Amino acid sequence: MNKEKNKSLRTLKNARGNLNAAIEMLEDDRYCVDVSNQILAVIALLKKGNEQLLHQHIENCVVAAFESDDQEVKQIKINEVMNIVAKVGR
């Protein structure tokens, strides 16, 4: 696993920890606004982890595809990234 994937993995593990904390807060009947803030922290970490992973994908997989002569592979990589961009925008 490369350095960028490791960054994404650490971020996602932090999100998991925050999610577990939010669940515990709900189980302990903590103040709703505090739980909501914890959930928002999880969402932010998930977004950050996704951005890190996509950055790594573009720098490695997409660049490698564009350095090849295979037009089909290039088109596949473009479509993959565009599908993700469309989902992020929703």
N, C-alpha and C positions, 0 to 999 in steps of 0.2 A: 504494500500500500504506500502510495506516495505522500509527500508532506501535506499537500492540499487536502487529500482525502482524510488524513489524520486530523486536520483542523476541523473538517466537517464532522467527523466522528465525535471529537471532543465536544463540539457544540451541541450535537444531538444528545449526547449523554447528559450534558447540563440541562437540556430541555426535559429529558426523562426525570432527572432529579427534581426539577421544578414542578413537573406534573405530579409526581408522587407527593410532593409537599402540598400541592393544591388539593389533592384527594384527601390527605390527612387533615387538612384544615377543614374541609367539608365534613368529614367524619367527626371532628371535634366541635362541630357547630360554631365555627369561627365567623366573624363578621363578614357579611357577603361582599362588601367592597374590597376587603383584604384578599378574599379568595379570588375575586374578579381580577385584581391587580396581578396576582400570581398566575392566573390563566393567561393574561396578556403578556406576561414575561415568557411563558412557554411558547406562545404564538410567535413572538419576536425571535426567539432562539430557533424555532423551526424554520422561519423565513431566512434567517442568517445562515443556517446550516445548508439549506437548499441553494442559496446564492453561492456559497463556497463550493458546493459540489458542482453546480453548473459552470462556475468559473473554471474549475479544474477540467471539466469535460471539454469546454471550448478550447482551452489552452493545449490540451493533449489530444483528445480524440478527433475533434473537428479540424484542428490544424493538421494533424497527420492525414486525415482524409483529403484535405485540400492540397497537400503536398504530393498525393498520389495522382495517377492519371485516370483513375476510375471515376467516370462521371456519375455512375449509379450510386457509388458510395458517397460522393459529395452531396447528391440530392437527398439521400437518406439522412445524412447528418443535418442538412438544412431543415428537412421536415421534422426531425426529432426536436430540434431547438425551437422551431416555430410552434409546435404543439405545446411545448412547455410554456413558452411565452404567452400563448393564448390562455392557458390554464391559470397562470399567475395573474393575468389581467381580470379574471372573473371575481 
